[in-house]
Amino acid sequence: MSQAAIIPADLRERIHQLMSLLSLQHDQQCFPLLADVCRLAGVDMNVASQLYMEWRKSQQANIAPLPQSLPGELNQQAGLVLDHTWQQAQQRANQYVRSAQAAWQDERQELLAEQRDLALLCEQQAQELDAVRQHLSKALAGAALQQAASPLAAALPTVDQDEQLQSLQQQLAEAVQALAESEQALSRMRQQAQLPPDDQLPALQQEVDTLRSRLAQAEQQADQAQQLQLQAQAEMDALQHKLEQMQEELRTLRSDKESAYRAVANLRQQLQQLKQIQLATPEEQAERLARLKMLAFSPSLPSQLPSDTEPTEQIWKAR
């Protein structure tokens, strides 16, 4: 028979109650000592050890889980800490949002200012291109009139004027196209100004960069067009100067030609008079011949003719 069956039931129950009482005295934070159980119950160590093990097993089976909810004071403290933490987080978040909004407003104002400046530059560029176009049209019209007015234009030195004018027109067309693209980009920027703030900044920045690039290209093309226009104007001025010189020479030649015609007319008149002398009587012939000789060799005859008739004087003296 085992030792567990020898221990009476009342003794087992009494010792278990004693152990429970000792455990309650220690607030159930630790088990009672085996020596205290033996001394208070008045049993030997073997019986006390066996009953002690049985009581511990029963205590482990009766262990209740901890409550899931926090105690009142701890719950109150945790609520205060949580509220304070939440308030601090809200303040930090609001400060960050306000600073981000202020930075966004500053950046937006800068972008709008750059947009206005670029729009003004585009308008100025358009005015300059219109002025260049008008000046070029006047220059082309003047060149066409000069070529159509004088047949001496064919005798002038040949220059590559048409190619330069075509190049100038092409540069001007490219500048006008770049200006149109800049105006379209500016219109897109104005449309994108109505977008939400989150979508507006990247789009505005991209359009500003694109518009700057196109504006730089338009300015470069306008400068090239202006240089070509200045070169064409200089060549046209040189051609105009040569044309004026040729026209002056032509007027001189025409004056010499008219003087020669007058001298020939005088010679024909004198020849007619000689023929009339031949048909007259000998006395009349002698008188008219003497008058002609006196008139032919008179020093006052060259002064009666124009100053630019040196060939005519030589012809007259030869006759």
C-alpha atoms as a printed R data frame, in Angstrom:
    type eleno elety resid chain resno      x       y        z
1   ATOM     1    CA   MET     A     1  0.000   0.000    0.000
2   ATOM     2    CA   SER     A     2  1.362   3.464   -0.884
3   ATOM     3    CA   GLN     A     3  2.089   6.186    1.576
4   ATOM     4    CA   ALA     A     4 -0.588   8.462    0.023
5   ATOM     5    CA   ALA     A     5 -3.286   5.990    1.060
6   ATOM     6    CA   ILE     A     6 -2.005   5.904    4.677
7   ATOM     7    CA   ILE     A     7 -2.464   9.671    5.238
8   ATOM     8    CA   PRO     A     8 -5.951  10.296    6.589
9   ATOM     9    CA   ALA     A     9 -8.235  12.565    4.668
10  ATOM    10    CA   ASP     A    10 -8.825  14.946    7.552
11  ATOM    11    CA   LEU     A    11 -5.078  15.384    8.041
12  ATOM    12    CA   ARG     A    12 -4.602  16.029    4.313
13  ATOM    13    CA   GLU     A    13 -7.381  18.637    4.315
14  ATOM    14    CA   ARG     A    14 -6.081  20.326    7.472
15  ATOM    15    CA   ILE     A    15 -2.539  20.611    6.123
16  ATOM    16    CA   HIS     A    16 -3.801  21.942    2.760
17  ATOM    17    CA   GLN     A    17 -5.789  24.628    4.602
18  ATOM    18    CA   LEU     A    18 -2.699  25.487    6.634
19  ATOM    19    CA   MET     A    19 -0.628  25.907    3.482
20  ATOM    20    CA   SER     A    20 -3.323  28.095    1.922
21  ATOM    21    CA   LEU     A    21 -3.431  30.240    5.053
22  ATOM    22    CA   LEU     A    22  0.358  30.669    5.032
23  ATOM    23    CA   SER     A    23  0.220  31.610    1.344
24  ATOM    24    CA   LEU     A    24 -2.451  34.250    2.023
25  ATOM    25    CA   GLN     A    25 -0.290  35.736    4.762
26  ATOM    26    CA   HIS     A    26  2.395  36.326    2.106
27  ATOM    27    CA   ASP     A    27 -0.202  37.845   -0.340
28  ATOM    28    CA   GLN     A    28  0.130  34.772   -2.527
29  ATOM    29    CA   GLN     A    29  3.457  36.081   -3.773
30  ATOM    30    CA   CYS     A    30  5.366  32.982   -2.646
31  ATOM    31    CA   PHE     A    31  4.718  29.463   -1.369
32  ATOM    32    CA   PRO     A    32  5.057  28.694    2.369
33  ATOM    33    CA   LEU     A    33  8.214  27.033    3.657
34  ATOM    34    CA   LEU     A    34  8.118  23.268    4.150
35  ATOM    35    CA   ALA     A    35  9.713  23.601    7.625
36  ATOM    36    CA   ASP     A    36  6.930  25.952    8.757
37  ATOM    37    CA   VAL     A    37  4.314  23.456    7.563
38  ATOM    38    CA   CYS     A    38  5.989  20.594    9.467
39  ATOM    39    CA   ARG     A    39  6.286  22.681   12.657
40  ATOM    40    CA   LEU     A    40  2.748  24.058   12.621
41  ATOM    41    CA   ALA     A    41  1.024  20.831   11.494
42  ATOM    42    CA   GLY     A    42  3.080  18.595   13.764
43  ATOM    43    CA   VAL     A    43  3.860  16.005   11.087
44  ATOM    44    CA   ASP     A    44  7.099  14.541    9.826
45  ATOM    45    CA   MET     A    45  8.975  15.713    6.768
46  ATOM    46    CA   ASN     A    46  7.819  12.862    4.487
47  ATOM    47    CA   VAL     A    47  4.114  13.486    5.052
48  ATOM    48    CA   ALA     A    48  4.560  17.232    4.861
49  ATOM    49    CA   SER     A    49  6.607  16.919    1.633
50  ATOM    50    CA   GLN     A    50  3.995  14.702   -0.036
51  ATOM    51    CA   LEU     A    51  1.107  16.946    0.961
52  ATOM    52    CA   TYR     A    52  3.127  20.031    0.013
53  ATOM    53    CA   MET     A    53  3.597  18.694   -3.537
54  ATOM    54    CA   GLU     A    54 -0.122  17.906   -3.836
55  ATOM    55    CA   TRP     A    55 -1.042  21.399   -2.646
56  ATOM    56    CA   ARG     A    56  1.343  23.069   -5.092
57  ATOM    57    CA   LYS     A    57 -0.153  21.100   -7.989
58  ATOM    58    CA   SER     A    58 -3.618  22.205   -6.959
59  ATOM    59    CA   GLN     A    59 -2.459  25.808   -6.720
60  ATOM    60    CA   GLN     A    60 -0.971  25.707  -10.233
61  ATOM    61    CA   ALA     A    61 -4.236  24.389  -11.612
62  ATOM    62    CA   ASN     A    62 -6.171  27.198   -9.949
63  ATOM    63    CA   ILE     A    63 -3.986  30.019  -11.266
64  ATOM    64    CA   ALA     A    64 -6.282  32.608  -12.821
65  ATOM    65    CA   PRO     A    65 -5.166  34.747  -15.798
66  ATOM    66    CA   LEU     A    66 -4.378  38.403  -15.267
67  ATOM    67    CA   PRO     A    67 -7.119  40.855  -16.100
68  ATOM    68    CA   GLN     A    68 -6.838  42.239  -19.635
69  ATOM    69    CA   SER     A    69 -7.884  45.748  -18.724
70  ATOM    70    CA   LEU     A    70 -5.443  48.068  -17.040
71  ATOM    71    CA   PRO     A    71 -5.959  49.123  -13.476
72  ATOM    72    CA   GLY     A    72 -7.775  52.377  -12.907
73  ATOM    73    CA   GLU     A    73 -4.795  54.517  -11.902
74  ATOM    74    CA   LEU     A    74 -2.573  53.062  -14.607
75  ATOM    75    CA   ASN     A    75 -5.327  53.510  -17.160
76  ATOM    76    CA   GLN     A    76 -5.759  57.139  -16.080
77  ATOM    77    CA   GLN     A    77 -2.017  57.824  -16.275
78  ATOM    78    CA   ALA     A    78 -1.820  56.128  -19.662
79  ATOM    79    CA   GLY     A    79 -4.713  58.277  -20.902
80  ATOM    80    CA   LEU     A    80 -2.983  61.457  -19.745
81  ATOM    81    CA   VAL     A    81  0.279  60.418  -21.392
82  ATOM    82    CA   LEU     A    82 -1.552  59.513  -24.596
83  ATOM    83    CA   ASP     A    83 -3.454  62.820  -24.651
84  ATOM    84    CA   HIS     A    84 -0.265  64.798  -24.074
85  ATOM    85    CA   THR     A    85  1.558  62.832  -26.752
86  ATOM    86    CA   TRP     A    86 -1.311  63.362  -29.203
87  ATOM    87    CA   GLN     A    87 -1.401  67.097  -28.510
88  ATOM    88    CA   GLN     A    88  2.354  67.370  -29.049
89  ATOM    89    CA   ALA     A    89  2.069  65.399  -32.280
90  ATOM    90    CA   GLN     A    90 -0.764  67.658  -33.490
91  ATOM    91    CA   GLN     A    91  1.235  70.789  -32.684
92  ATOM    92    CA   ARG     A    92  4.297  69.463  -34.486
93  ATOM    93    CA   ALA     A    93  2.198  68.418  -37.481
94  ATOM    94    CA   ASN     A    94  0.430  71.803  -37.622
95  ATOM    95    CA   GLN     A    95  3.753  73.640  -37.433
96  ATOM    96    CA   TYR     A    96  5.140  71.518  -40.259
97  ATOM    97    CA   VAL     A    97  2.010  72.083  -42.359
98  ATOM    98    CA   ARG     A    98  2.125  75.847  -41.772
99  ATOM    99    CA   SER     A    99  5.819  76.042  -42.635
100 ATOM   100    CA   ALA     A   100  5.244  73.912  -45.750
101 ATOM   101    CA   GLN     A   101  2.340  76.146  -46.806
102 ATOM   102    CA   ALA     A   102  4.434  79.283  -46.271
103 ATOM   103    CA   ALA     A   103  7.302  77.807  -48.296
104 ATOM   104    CA   TRP     A   104  4.881  76.759  -51.019
105 ATOM   105    CA   GLN     A   105  3.341  80.235  -51.120
106 ATOM   106    CA   ASP     A   106  6.798  81.816  -51.423
107 ATOM   107    CA   GLU     A   107  7.790  79.436  -54.190
108 ATOM   108    CA   ARG     A   108  4.476  79.996  -55.942
109 ATOM   109    CA   GLN     A   109  4.934  83.777  -55.779
110 ATOM   110    CA   GLU     A   110  8.440  83.418  -57.216
111 ATOM   111    CA   LEU     A   111  7.157  81.209  -60.029
112 ATOM   112    CA   LEU     A   112  4.338  83.642  -60.778
113 ATOM   113    CA   ALA     A   113  6.835  86.522  -60.833
114 ATOM   114    CA   GLU     A   114  9.071  84.567  -63.208
115 ATOM   115    CA   GLN     A   115  6.008  83.770  -65.308
116 ATOM   116    CA   ARG     A   116  5.132  87.470  -65.566
117 ATOM   117    CA   ASP     A   117  8.731  88.343  -66.430
118 ATOM   118    CA   LEU     A   118  8.820  85.656  -69.110
119 ATOM   119    CA   ALA     A   119  5.513  86.875  -70.518
120 ATOM   120    CA   LEU     A   120  6.911  90.415  -70.690
121 ATOM   121    CA   LEU     A   121 10.073  89.143  -72.373
122 ATOM   122    CA   CYS     A   122  7.951  87.225  -74.879
123 ATOM   123    CA   GLU     A   123  5.986  90.359  -75.716
124 ATOM   124    CA   GLN     A   124  9.186  92.379  -76.113
125 ATOM   125    CA   GLN     A   125 10.637  89.633  -78.287
126 ATOM   126    CA   ALA     A   126  7.492  89.659  -80.410
127 ATOM   127    CA   GLN     A   127  7.758  93.429  -80.870
128 ATOM   128    CA   GLU     A   128 11.414  93.145  -81.849
129 ATOM   129    CA   LEU     A   129 10.611  90.379  -84.320
130 ATOM   130    CA   ASP     A   130  7.818  92.481  -85.822
131 ATOM   131    CA   ALA     A   131 10.216  95.409  -86.173
132 ATOM   132    CA   VAL     A   132 12.803  93.162  -87.845
133 ATOM   133    CA   ARG     A   133 10.118  91.763  -90.152
134 ATOM   134    CA   GLN     A   134  8.956  95.245  -91.159
135 ATOM   135    CA   HIS     A   135 12.508  96.442  -91.702
136 ATOM   136    CA   LEU     A   136 13.255  93.380  -93.788
137 ATOM   137    CA   SER     A   137 10.116  93.930  -95.863
138 ATOM   138    CA   LYS     A   138 11.132  97.531  -96.496
139 ATOM   139    CA   ALA     A   139 14.642  96.460  -97.439
140 ATOM   140    CA   LEU     A   140 13.318  93.823  -99.842
141 ATOM   141    CA   ALA     A   141 10.886  96.308 -101.372
142 ATOM   142    CA   GLY     A   142 13.667  98.875 -101.795
143 ATOM   143    CA   ALA     A   143 15.936  96.309 -103.414
144 ATOM   144    CA   ALA     A   144 13.168  95.249 -105.805
145 ATOM   145    CA   LEU     A   145 12.465  98.870 -106.773
146 ATOM   146    CA   GLN     A   146 16.139  99.565 -107.366
147 ATOM   147    CA   GLN     A   147 16.517  96.493 -109.546
148 ATOM   148    CA   ALA     A   148 13.390  97.348 -111.561
149 ATOM   149    CA   ALA     A   149 14.154 101.079 -111.917
150 ATOM   150    CA   SER     A   150 17.595 101.015 -113.502
151 ATOM   151    CA   PRO     A   151 19.002  98.780 -116.267
152 ATOM   152    CA   LEU     A   152 22.427  99.364 -114.728
153 ATOM   153    CA   ALA     A   153 21.645  96.836 -112.000
154 ATOM   154    CA   ALA     A   154 22.608  94.088 -114.434
155 ATOM   155    CA   ALA     A   155 26.089  95.622 -114.738
156 ATOM   156    CA   LEU     A   156 26.722  95.662 -110.976
157 ATOM   157    CA   PRO     A   157 28.943  92.998 -109.371
158 ATOM   158    CA   THR     A   158 27.014  89.837 -108.669
159 ATOM   159    CA   VAL     A   159 26.535  89.106 -104.969
160 ATOM   160    CA   ASP     A   160 24.906  86.287 -103.130
161 ATOM   161    CA   GLN     A   161 22.053  88.552 -102.098
162 ATOM   162    CA   ASP     A   162 19.164  86.162 -102.683
163 ATOM   163    CA   GLU     A   163 20.679  83.443 -100.523
164 ATOM   164    CA   GLN     A   164 21.328  85.875  -97.689
165 ATOM   165    CA   LEU     A   165 17.793  87.223  -97.893
166 ATOM   166    CA   GLN     A   166 16.385  83.697  -97.929
167 ATOM   167    CA   SER     A   167 18.547  82.796  -94.939
168 ATOM   168    CA   LEU     A   168 17.356  85.923  -93.165
169 ATOM   169    CA   GLN     A   169 13.743  85.061  -93.919
170 ATOM   170    CA   GLN     A   170 14.297  81.520  -92.665
171 ATOM   171    CA   GLN     A   171 15.878  82.785  -89.439
172 ATOM   172    CA   LEU     A   172 12.994  85.189  -89.004
173 ATOM   173    CA   ALA     A   173 10.454  82.412  -89.584
174 ATOM   174    CA   GLU     A   174 12.199  80.229  -87.013
175 ATOM   175    CA   ALA     A   175 12.173  83.088  -84.528
176 ATOM   176    CA   VAL     A   176  8.465  83.657  -85.161
177 ATOM   177    CA   GLN     A   177  7.824  79.925  -84.689
178 ATOM   178    CA   ALA     A   178  9.783  79.950  -81.428
179 ATOM   179    CA   LEU     A   179  7.750  82.944  -80.299
180 ATOM   180    CA   ALA     A   180  4.515  81.108  -81.122
181 ATOM   181    CA   GLU     A   181  5.707  78.090  -79.154
182 ATOM   182    CA   SER     A   182  6.586  80.372  -76.245
183 ATOM   183    CA   GLU     A   183  3.116  81.876  -76.366
184 ATOM   184    CA   GLN     A   184  1.603  78.378  -76.360
185 ATOM   185    CA   ALA     A   185  3.766  77.418  -73.381
186 ATOM   186    CA   LEU     A   186  2.671  80.583  -71.598
187 ATOM   187    CA   SER     A   187 -0.965  79.691  -72.282
188 ATOM   188    CA   ARG     A   188 -0.379  76.213  -70.862
189 ATOM   189    CA   MET     A   189  1.192  77.757  -67.781
190 ATOM   190    CA   ARG     A   190 -1.857  79.945  -67.292
191 ATOM   191    CA   GLN     A   191 -4.088  76.885  -67.580
192 ATOM   192    CA   GLN     A   192 -1.952  74.911  -65.144
193 ATOM   193    CA   ALA     A   193 -2.191  77.778  -62.665
194 ATOM   194    CA   GLN     A   194 -5.734  76.531  -62.012
195 ATOM   195    CA   LEU     A   195 -4.518  73.054  -60.949
196 ATOM   196    CA   PRO     A   196 -4.361  71.893  -57.305
197 ATOM   197    CA   PRO     A   197 -1.293  73.050  -55.345
198 ATOM   198    CA   ASP     A   198  0.298  69.587  -55.292
199 ATOM   199    CA   ASP     A   199  0.157  69.289  -59.084
200 ATOM   200    CA   GLN     A   200  0.854  72.920  -59.832
201 ATOM   201    CA   LEU     A   201  4.451  73.360  -58.672
202 ATOM   202    CA   PRO     A   202  6.126  70.607  -60.765
203 ATOM   203    CA   ALA     A   203  4.151  71.595  -63.855
204 ATOM   204    CA   LEU     A   204  4.981  75.282  -63.400
205 ATOM   205    CA   GLN     A   205  8.664  74.528  -62.879
206 ATOM   206    CA   GLN     A   206  8.790  72.363  -65.998
207 ATOM   207    CA   GLU     A   207  6.986  74.962  -68.096
208 ATOM   208    CA   VAL     A   208  9.265  77.727  -66.788
209 ATOM   209    CA   ASP     A   209 12.367  75.729  -67.744
210 ATOM   210    CA   THR     A   210 10.911  74.952  -71.191
211 ATOM   211    CA   LEU     A   211  9.944  78.574  -71.729
212 ATOM   212    CA   ARG     A   212 13.403  79.768  -70.697
213 ATOM   213    CA   SER     A   213 15.024  77.411  -73.178
214 ATOM   214    CA   ARG     A   214 12.705  78.478  -76.012
215 ATOM   215    CA   LEU     A   215 13.167  82.133  -75.147
216 ATOM   216    CA   ALA     A   216 16.947  81.726  -75.266
217 ATOM   217    CA   GLN     A   217 16.637  80.024  -78.677
218 ATOM   218    CA   ALA     A   218 14.333  82.809  -79.908
219 ATOM   219    CA   GLU     A   219 16.765  85.482  -78.720
220 ATOM   220    CA   GLN     A   220 19.660  83.692  -80.404
221 ATOM   221    CA   GLN     A   221 17.701  83.378  -83.656
222 ATOM   222    CA   ALA     A   222 16.646  87.033  -83.433
223 ATOM   223    CA   ASP     A   223 20.273  88.067  -82.953
224 ATOM   224    CA   GLN     A   224 21.319  85.984  -85.956
225 ATOM   225    CA   ALA     A   225 18.481  87.463  -88.012
226 ATOM   226    CA   GLN     A   226 19.490  90.963  -86.956
227 ATOM   227    CA   GLN     A   227 23.124  90.314  -87.886
228 ATOM   228    CA   LEU     A   228 22.107  88.954  -91.285
229 ATOM   229    CA   GLN     A   229 19.795  91.909  -91.767
230 ATOM   230    CA   LEU     A   230 22.616  94.319  -90.914
231 ATOM   231    CA   GLN     A   231 24.930  92.543  -93.364
232 ATOM   232    CA   ALA     A   232 22.263  92.665  -96.062
233 ATOM   233    CA   GLN     A   233 21.643  96.348  -95.316
234 ATOM   234    CA   ALA     A   234 25.374  97.094  -95.561
235 ATOM   235    CA   GLU     A   235 25.593  95.295  -98.901
236 ATOM   236    CA   MET     A   236 22.490  97.123 -100.124
237 ATOM   237    CA   ASP     A   237 24.038 100.441  -99.086
238 ATOM   238    CA   ALA     A   238 27.221  99.552 -100.973
239 ATOM   239    CA   LEU     A   239 25.176  98.583 -104.038
240 ATOM   240    CA   GLN     A   240 23.199 101.808 -103.746
241 ATOM   241    CA   HIS     A   241 26.434 103.816 -103.642
242 ATOM   242    CA   LYS     A   242 27.759 101.999 -106.721
243 ATOM   243    CA   LEU     A   243 24.437 102.527 -108.458
244 ATOM   244    CA   GLU     A   244 24.560 106.246 -107.745
245 ATOM   245    CA   GLN     A   245 28.096 106.404 -109.136
246 ATOM   246    CA   MET     A   246 27.006 104.573 -112.287
247 ATOM   247    CA   GLN     A   247 24.004 106.873 -112.655
248 ATOM   248    CA   GLU     A   248 26.287 109.902 -112.309
249 ATOM   249    CA   GLU     A   249 28.569 108.479 -114.997
250 ATOM   250    CA   LEU     A   250 25.521 107.825 -117.166
251 ATOM   251    CA   ARG     A   251 24.372 111.428 -116.779
252 ATOM   252    CA   THR     A   252 27.868 112.588 -117.747
253 ATOM   253    CA   LEU     A   253 27.840 110.335 -120.813
254 ATOM   254    CA   ARG     A   254 24.390 111.578 -121.790
255 ATOM   255    CA   SER     A   255 25.570 115.180 -121.452
256 ATOM   256    CA   ASP     A   256 28.614 114.431 -123.626
257 ATOM   257    CA   LYS     A   257 26.371 112.684 -126.117
258 ATOM   258    CA   GLU     A   258 24.025 115.672 -126.330
259 ATOM   259    CA   SER     A   259 27.003 118.003 -126.792
260 ATOM   260    CA   ALA     A   260 28.296 115.780 -129.588
261 ATOM   261    CA   TYR     A   261 24.846 115.799 -131.200
262 ATOM   262    CA   ARG     A   262 24.803 119.602 -131.104
263 ATOM   263    CA   ALA     A   263 28.291 119.761 -132.606
264 ATOM   264    CA   VAL     A   264 27.270 117.387 -135.401
265 ATOM   265    CA   ALA     A   265 24.176 119.511 -136.029
266 ATOM   266    CA   ASN     A   266 26.376 122.608 -136.317
267 ATOM   267    CA   LEU     A   267 28.693 120.797 -138.731
268 ATOM   268    CA   ARG     A   268 25.741 119.729 -140.837
269 ATOM   269    CA   GLN     A   269 24.490 123.291 -140.907
270 ATOM   270    CA   GLN     A   270 27.909 124.536 -142.023
271 ATOM   271    CA   LEU     A   271 28.067 121.801 -144.648
272 ATOM   272    CA   GLN     A   272 24.697 122.938 -145.923
273 ATOM   273    CA   GLN     A   273 26.007 126.472 -146.111
274 ATOM   274    CA   LEU     A   274 29.040 125.254 -148.088
275 ATOM   275    CA   LYS     A   275 26.708 123.546 -150.527
276 ATOM   276    CA   GLN     A   276 24.781 126.775 -150.900
277 ATOM   277    CA   ILE     A   277 28.073 128.620 -151.539
278 ATOM   278    CA   GLN     A   278 28.857 126.235 -154.335
279 ATOM   279    CA   LEU     A   279 25.512 127.066 -155.963
280 ATOM   280    CA   ALA     A   280 25.988 130.832 -155.594
281 ATOM   281    CA   THR     A   281 27.878 133.244 -157.830
282 ATOM   282    CA   PRO     A   282 31.652 133.534 -157.512
283 ATOM   283    CA   GLU     A   283 31.384 136.828 -155.584
284 ATOM   284    CA   GLU     A   284 28.875 135.366 -153.148
285 ATOM   285    CA   GLN     A   285 30.968 132.221 -152.812
286 ATOM   286    CA   ALA     A   286 34.061 134.244 -151.909
287 ATOM   287    CA   GLU     A   287 32.127 136.330 -149.370
288 ATOM   288    CA   ARG     A   288 30.449 133.326 -147.720
289 ATOM   289    CA   LEU     A   289 33.686 131.331 -147.690
290 ATOM   290    CA   ALA     A   290 35.514 134.177 -145.977
291 ATOM   291    CA   ARG     A   291 32.725 134.406 -143.401
292 ATOM   292    CA   LEU     A   292 32.888 130.662 -142.771
293 ATOM   293    CA   LYS     A   293 36.676 130.722 -142.399
294 ATOM   294    CA   MET     A   294 36.411 133.590 -139.991
295 ATOM   295    CA   LEU     A   295 33.727 131.753 -138.013
296 ATOM   296    CA   ALA     A   296 35.589 128.426 -138.145
297 ATOM   297    CA   PHE     A   297 38.868 129.813 -136.873
298 ATOM   298    CA   SER     A   298 37.306 132.291 -134.467
299 ATOM   299    CA   PRO     A   299 38.360 131.708 -130.787
300 ATOM   300    CA   SER     A   300 34.837 132.580 -129.637
301 ATOM   301    CA   LEU     A   301 33.301 129.457 -131.200
302 ATOM   302    CA   PRO     A   302 34.428 126.967 -128.491
303 ATOM   303    CA   SER     A   303 33.077 129.270 -125.811
304 ATOM   304    CA   GLN     A   304 29.663 129.132 -127.459
305 ATOM   305    CA   LEU     A   305 29.614 125.342 -127.078
306 ATOM   306    CA   PRO     A   306 29.180 123.475 -123.714
307 ATOM   307    CA   SER     A   307 32.275 122.949 -121.577
308 ATOM   308    CA   ASP     A   308 32.087 119.152 -121.890
309 ATOM   309    CA   THR     A   309 32.327 119.052 -125.726
310 ATOM   310    CA   GLU     A   310 36.068 118.566 -126.212
311 ATOM   311    CA   PRO     A   311 35.596 115.938 -128.960
312 ATOM   312    CA   THR     A   312 33.230 118.332 -130.746
313 ATOM   313    CA   GLU     A   313 35.814 121.149 -130.699
314 ATOM   314    CA   GLN     A   314 38.417 118.825 -132.139
315 ATOM   315    CA   ILE     A   315 36.002 117.817 -134.919
316 ATOM   316    CA   TRP     A   316 35.170 121.473 -135.592
317 ATOM   317    CA   LYS     A   317 38.834 122.496 -135.803
318 ATOM   318    CA   ALA     A   318 39.563 119.531 -138.051
319 ATOM   319    CA   ARG     A   319 36.835 120.693 -140.429
